[in-house]
Amino acid sequence: MIFEFTLKTPEHGLVDITEEVRASVNESGVNEGICVVFSPHSTSAIAICANGTLSRELQESDSPDEDSLLTPSGASETIIISGGKLLIGKAQTVCFCELNGPRERKFYVKIMGG
């Protein structure tokens, strides 16, 4: 099952997409499996963030270096689904990282059970 989302992004920075990803898992009905979150854009990334650390790095830079910002993240993240929920820490969020905005962007959530 695949879900498509559209969002408007800031010039650069993070957009928390955790709730959209959780809603996709809930709608899929998958109890045990894998969730892949993917961005098809070359100047964006998907990341698992903790306590806004990456967000502060992006916000403090007037013109972030796109190559260095992609180092801790990439076009996709894979998250385990266990008990019908994302297996991430309490302080972790799933983030869409904008490196060249503002723009209208898409991201996809693929849910696989098994």
C-alpha positions, 0 to 999 in steps of 0.5 A: 500500500502506498500513500502520497502527500503534498506539502509546502516547505519553508526556504530551508528547514524541517517539516515534521511529517510524523503524523502523516506517516502514523496515519498511513500505518493506521490506515494500512492495518499492518500490524508487523512490517516495514514503512518506507518514507521517500522523497523524489526530490534531489534537493530534499531528504527524509530524516529521523530527527531527535530533539530538533538537533538537525532543525537547529543546524538548518535554521542557524545557517543562512545558506546551508550546504546541500551536500553536507546536509544530506550526509545524515539523511537521504531520499528515504528512511525505513522504519519498523512497524511493530504492534501496528505502530512505528518503532521510533523513540519518544523523542524522535520524529520523521522529518521532511528536510527542505534544502532549496525551498520554498516549494510544493513537494511530494513524499510517499509512504510505502507500507509492507506487512509480513 
